[in-house]
Amino acid sequence: MQKRNNFFILAGAQSTGKTSVLLELKKQNQITIDEAARRVIVNQRRSGDNATADYDKQSYCILQHQTMLNDYLTHLTTKENIFFDRGLPDSIFTEKAINGKVRNQTLIDIEEHRYNHHVFLFPPWIKCYQKDDIRPGDFNQSIETHHHIISAYKQADYELITMPTVSVIQRVQFILNRIPSFLQH
């Protein structure tokens, strides 16, 4: 098993402010990893391939999971803190939602590639909710997804730290203030 205490996940449903916080962390010279699902969808559309949640759902789940795993493996030697927009445990939710079950390999990968035990959970927040062309779901879907994400991360044995619904700067400070104590676990 590989555990990287300096790998921090920002988890949550769509449009909960994760990307805005990630961008601010990047401005503050933190290492950040963009959301794998969004990168997969954009790349699939750009290339004309169909491994998306709308078409080839099985391939989409595998590609999204593999992208997150590659993100993890690519940074194994990085000593600085890294902030991921979602992490491998999100695959539990994605695969259950799309395929009705989770692949054994997914569960093995999640167990063998551990992030910091503390995961920053972004709750649905109507003030920052926006639809986009990648994931056009409504706010009620965001609330439903939130509950499934909580379940996925608990299944993967992570401790969820709920983010306050405050400004982006205050959210970044909330995260950065907790990192020193989380690195000790």
Secondary structure, 3 states (H helix, E strand, C coil): CEECCCEEEEEECCCCCHHHHHHHHHHCCCEEECCHHHHHHHHHHHHCCCCCCCCCHHHHHHHHHHHHHHHHHHCCCCCCCEEEECCCCHHHHHHHHHHCCCCHHHHHHHHHEECCCEEEEECCCHHHCCCCCCCCCCHHHHHHHHHHHHHHHHHCCCEEEECCCCCHHHHHHHHHHHHHHHHCC
